[in-house]
Amino acid sequence: MRSYDPPLPIRVRPGADGRPVAFVWEGVTHAVESIEAVREPHLDWWHGPEREAHRTYFLVVTNRGMVAEVFRDEVAGEWFVGRRLD
């Protein structure tokens, strides 16, 4: 598993339920074939009470065979890749 710190920004096309159905990363479009897990951890401890961190993580498998954890920063409304299985 390769982790990205800081996480890498991506463009996501969400479905009607807000889950990713496709994303563009490094100029390549990846269709999401399946979502294997979803988690919404409490991250207040990460930045302290003065800076809220609310993220929704999706472990996805793409049409290109990539397994990656993508997440949406719910406060900023931005999407990122945090980890990728090599």
Backbone as a chain_set.jsonl record, in Angstrom:
{"seq": "MRSYDPPLPIRVRPGADGRPVAFVWEGVTHAVESIEAVREPHLDWWHGPEREAHRTYFLVVTNRGMVAEVFRDEVAGEWFVGRRLD", "coords": {"N": [[0.853, -1.169, 0.0], [0.656, 2.127, -0.899], [1.019, 5.186, 0.608], [-0.062, 8.581, 0.545], [1.185, 11.569, 1.535], [1.267, 14.841, 1.672], [-2.221, 14.016, 0.944], [-3.287, 13.324, -2.458], [-4.872, 15.537, -4.694], [-7.948, 14.963, -6.478], [-10.331, 14.852, -9.194], [-13.707, 14.172, -8.905], [-16.523, 12.342, -10.04], [-19.476, 12.185, -8.62], [-22.103, 9.864, -7.71], [-25.734, 9.834, -7.495], [-26.08, 9.325, -4.823], [-23.888, 10.451, -3.678], [-21.593, 8.985, -3.575], [-18.435, 8.053, -5.056], [-18.36, 7.584, -8.579], [-16.665, 7.766, -10.658], [-13.322, 8.962, -11.216], [-10.789, 11.421, -11.878], [-7.406, 11.213, -12.1], [-4.175, 12.304, -12.246], [-4.576, 12.922, -14.917], [-5.871, 10.708, -15.973], [-8.872, 8.944, -16.412], [-10.718, 7.061, -14.136], [-13.049, 4.618, -13.792], [-15.245, 3.682, -11.227], [-15.562, 0.474, -10.245], [-16.348, -1.026, -8.048], [-17.235, -0.413, -4.625], [-15.612, -1.186, -1.844], [-15.471, -0.668, 0.881], [-16.633, 1.704, 3.291], [-15.96, 4.443, 5.345], [-16.262, 6.71, 8.09], [-14.419, 8.218, 10.02], [-13.947, 9.789, 13.257], [-12.192, 12.671, 13.387], [-11.43, 14.764, 15.021], [-9.422, 14.848, 16.938], [-7.166, 14.949, 15.42], [-6.537, 17.514, 14.356], [-7.121, 19.144, 16.445], [-9.556, 20.876, 18.523], [-10.074, 23.352, 17.38], [-10.007, 23.174, 14.637], [-11.989, 21.56, 12.62], [-12.154, 18.276, 11.26], [-13.626, 16.44, 8.93], [-14.166, 13.615, 7.213], [-15.028, 11.398, 4.538], [-14.272, 8.199, 3.712], [-13.567, 6.014, 1.004], [-12.98, 2.804, -0.06], [-12.006, 1.742, -3.054], [-12.366, -0.15, -6.109], [-11.187, 0.033, -9.336], [-12.047, 0.232, -12.88], [-9.676, -0.169, -14.155], [-8.305, -1.855, -12.59], [-7.13, -0.804, -10.357], [-6.731, -0.469, -6.863], [-7.767, 1.656, -4.452], [-7.821, 4.101, -1.819], [-9.989, 6.605, -1.617], [-11.008, 9.862, -0.621], [-13.434, 12.204, 0.638], [-13.178, 15.443, 1.697], [-15.298, 16.655, 3.835], [-15.763, 19.158, 4.9], [-14.367, 21.035, 3.295], [-15.253, 20.186, 0.831], [-13.746, 18.856, -1.058], [-11.967, 16.326, -2.96], [-9.704, 13.521, -2.567], [-6.89, 11.278, -3.128], [-5.767, 9.048, -0.831], [-4.439, 6.675, -0.317], [-2.993, 3.934, -2.14], [-3.136, 0.689, -3.448], [-0.39, -1.156, -4.405]], "CA": [[0.0, 0.0, 0.0], [1.393, 3.384, -0.98], [0.289, 6.299, 1.215], [0.314, 9.898, 0.041], [1.137, 12.593, 2.57], [-0.175, 15.055, 1.763], [-3.019, 13.295, -0.046], [-3.268, 13.923, -3.791], [-6.208, 15.957, -5.124], [-8.541, 14.339, -7.663], [-11.686, 15.292, -9.574], [-14.605, 13.029, -8.763], [-17.919, 12.415, -10.477], [-20.25, 11.407, -7.658], [-23.43, 9.403, -8.08], [-26.831, 10.523, -6.808], [-25.923, 9.111, -3.387], [-22.667, 11.117, -3.235], [-20.433, 8.092, -3.65], [-17.724, 8.228, -6.328], [-18.588, 6.634, -9.673], [-15.469, 7.902, -11.498], [-12.444, 10.057, -10.806], [-9.657, 11.736, -12.747], [-6.183, 11.335, -11.324], [-3.013, 12.425, -13.128], [-5.036, 12.984, -16.298], [-6.484, 9.45, -16.384], [-10.181, 8.709, -15.811], [-10.896, 5.734, -13.549], [-14.431, 4.31, -13.42], [-15.303, 2.871, -10.02], [-16.28, -0.786, -10.463], [-16.983, -1.402, -6.786], [-16.812, 0.228, -3.376], [-15.432, -2.311, -0.93], [-15.663, -0.237, 2.269], [-16.869, 3.129, 3.53], [-15.791, 4.777, 6.759], [-16.284, 8.115, 8.471], [-13.836, 8.298, 11.364], [-13.947, 11.084, 13.938], [-10.809, 13.141, 13.29], [-11.231, 15.997, 15.781], [-8.144, 14.762, 17.64], [-6.074, 15.124, 14.471], [-6.188, 18.927, 14.22], [-7.539, 19.866, 17.635], [-10.944, 21.333, 18.442], [-10.212, 24.605, 16.614], [-10.095, 22.89, 13.203], [-12.734, 20.322, 12.407], [-11.791, 17.44, 10.117], [-14.67, 15.447, 8.685], [-13.875, 12.978, 5.934], [-15.645, 10.123, 4.215], [-13.311, 7.389, 2.974], [-14.103, 4.933, 0.174], [-12.008, 1.881, -0.624], [-12.604, 1.465, -4.362], [-11.693, -0.919, -7.158], [-11.525, 0.704, -10.589], [-12.079, -0.545, -14.118], [-8.29, -0.414, -14.556], [-7.705, -2.771, -11.632], [-6.525, -0.09, -9.239], [-7.405, -0.465, -5.572], [-7.33, 2.904, -3.827], [-8.691, 4.73, -0.846], [-10.251, 8.0, -1.947], [-11.857, 10.442, 0.411], [-13.996, 13.54, 0.466], [-13.115, 16.344, 2.837], [-16.672, 17.136, 3.891], [-15.764, 20.579, 5.252], [-13.922, 21.8, 2.124], [-15.921, 19.7, -0.376], [-12.727, 18.429, -2.014], [-11.669, 14.893, -3.002], [-8.286, 13.19, -2.581], [-6.428, 9.892, -2.99], [-4.912, 8.953, 0.341], [-3.625, 5.463, -0.399], [-3.206, 3.085, -3.315], [-2.503, -0.621, -3.374], [0.532, -1.357, -5.528]], "C": [[0.899, 1.234, 0.0], [0.509, 4.485, -0.399], [0.821, 7.611, 0.674], [0.109, 10.925, 1.142], [1.928, 13.791, 2.091], [-0.917, 14.246, 0.7], [-3.078, 14.056, -1.364], [-4.685, 14.302, -4.232], [-6.647, 15.248, -6.401], [-9.867, 15.021, -7.967], [-12.57, 14.064, -9.565], [-15.96, 13.341, -9.372], [-18.707, 11.541, -9.507], [-21.577, 10.949, -8.25], [-24.475, 10.188, -7.298], [-26.719, 10.397, -5.295], [-24.657, 9.755, -2.818], [-21.427, 10.253, -3.271], [-19.744, 8.251, -5.006], [-18.088, 7.156, -7.351], [-17.429, 6.674, -10.668], [-14.622, 9.03, -10.925], [-11.308, 10.214, -11.807], [-8.458, 11.985, -11.852], [-5.022, 11.287, -12.295], [-3.425, 12.325, -14.585], [-5.722, 11.729, -16.814], [-7.82, 9.289, -15.661], [-10.288, 7.255, -15.365], [-12.366, 5.578, -13.186], [-14.394, 3.409, -12.195], [-16.181, 1.645, -10.302], [-17.008, -1.222, -9.198], [-16.416, -0.567, -5.649], [-16.801, -0.881, -2.334], [-15.673, -1.945, 0.535], [-15.886, 1.272, 2.291], [-16.662, 3.36, 5.014], [-15.777, 6.286, 6.947], [-15.737, 8.245, 9.887], [-13.977, 9.709, 11.939], [-12.499, 11.554, 14.02], [-10.566, 14.426, 14.072], [-9.878, 16.006, 16.481], [-6.971, 15.108, 16.726], [-5.603, 16.574, 14.407], [-6.522, 19.743, 15.459], [-8.926, 20.436, 17.434], [-11.14, 22.606, 17.618], [-10.349, 24.362, 15.111], [-10.738, 21.527, 12.988], [-12.208, 19.584, 11.177], [-12.86, 16.364, 9.986], [-14.444, 14.898, 7.286], [-14.692, 11.701, 5.783], [-14.696, 9.388, 3.285], [-14.021, 6.259, 2.229], [-12.934, 4.088, -0.324], [-12.62, 1.381, -1.921], [-11.716, 0.555, -5.204], [-12.148, -0.304, -8.468], [-11.547, -0.259, -11.772], [-10.681, -0.854, -14.639], [-7.559, -1.327, -13.579], [-7.023, -2.102, -10.451], [-7.385, -0.261, -7.995], [-6.859, 0.754, -4.833], [-8.326, 3.337, -2.77], [-8.794, 6.204, -1.225], [-11.134, 8.568, -0.85], [-12.309, 11.836, 0.038], [-13.83, 14.281, 1.775], [-14.474, 17.035, 2.882], [-16.763, 18.619, 4.236], [-15.428, 21.42, 4.027], [-14.644, 21.399, 0.844], [-14.956, 19.235, -1.446], [-12.451, 16.933, -1.861], [-10.163, 14.66, -3.131], [-8.094, 11.673, -2.669], [-5.48, 9.898, -1.793], [-3.966, 7.775, 0.29], [-3.967, 4.713, -1.672], [-2.47, 1.772, -3.106], [-1.632, -0.789, -4.605], [0.403, -2.739, -6.11]], "O": [[1.805, 1.347, 0.826], [-0.615, 4.693, -0.857], [2.009, 7.739, 0.38], [-1.008, 11.125, 1.619], [3.158, 13.754, 2.104], [-0.336, 13.841, -0.307], [-2.936, 15.278, -1.391], [-5.598, 13.48, -4.153], [-5.837, 14.97, -7.286], [-10.451, 15.682, -7.108], [-12.226, 13.036, -10.148], [-16.479, 14.45, -9.243], [-18.624, 10.314, -9.557], [-22.106, 11.568, -9.173], [-24.143, 11.094, -6.534], [-27.203, 11.258, -4.561], [-24.376, 9.627, -1.626], [-20.324, 10.738, -3.023], [-20.404, 8.553, -6.001], [-18.12, 5.968, -7.032], [-17.23, 5.73, -11.432], [-15.123, 9.926, -10.247], [-10.921, 9.265, -12.489], [-8.483, 12.842, -10.969], [-4.894, 10.345, -13.077], [-2.723, 11.723, -15.397], [-6.118, 11.684, -17.979], [-7.9, 9.472, -14.447], [-9.985, 6.337, -16.126], [-12.878, 6.329, -12.356], [-13.597, 2.474, -12.135], [-17.378, 1.767, -10.561], [-18.132, -1.72, -9.255], [-15.285, -0.085, -5.702], [-17.842, -1.44, -1.988], [-16.035, -2.803, 1.339], [-15.397, 2.008, 1.434], [-17.125, 2.578, 5.844], [-15.338, 7.035, 6.074], [-16.502, 8.368, 10.844], [-14.109, 10.686, 11.202], [-11.67, 10.902, 14.656], [-9.582, 15.118, 13.81], [-9.254, 17.06, 16.604], [-5.908, 15.511, 17.198], [-4.4, 16.834, 14.404], [-6.222, 20.936, 15.503], [-9.426, 20.48, 16.31], [-12.259, 22.904, 17.202], [-10.77, 25.261, 14.383], [-10.104, 20.486, 13.155], [-11.859, 20.206, 10.174], [-12.975, 15.483, 10.838], [-14.523, 15.629, 6.299], [-15.003, 11.019, 6.759], [-14.355, 9.88, 2.21], [-14.945, 5.635, 2.749], [-12.005, 4.61, -0.941], [-13.631, 0.679, -1.904], [-10.498, 0.5, -5.034], [-13.346, -0.135, -8.698], [-11.119, -1.408, -11.669], [-10.527, -1.728, -15.492], [-6.356, -1.553, -13.708], [-6.403, -2.778, -9.63], [-8.613, -0.206, -8.063], [-5.654, 0.874, -4.613], [-9.507, 2.991, -2.817], [-7.816, 6.948, -1.161], [-11.91, 7.844, -0.226], [-11.677, 12.541, -0.748], [-14.276, 13.822, 2.826], [-14.763, 17.901, 2.056], [-17.751, 19.268, 3.894], [-16.112, 22.403, 3.741], [-14.661, 22.16, -0.123], [-15.306, 19.22, -2.626], [-12.666, 16.349, -0.799], [-9.44, 15.468, -3.713], [-8.987, 10.893, -2.338], [-4.515, 10.662, -1.753], [-2.84, 7.845, 0.782], [-5.067, 4.831, -2.212], [-1.328, 1.748, -2.647], [-2.093, -0.585, -5.728], [1.106, -3.075, -7.063]]}, "num_chains": 1, "name": "protein.A"}
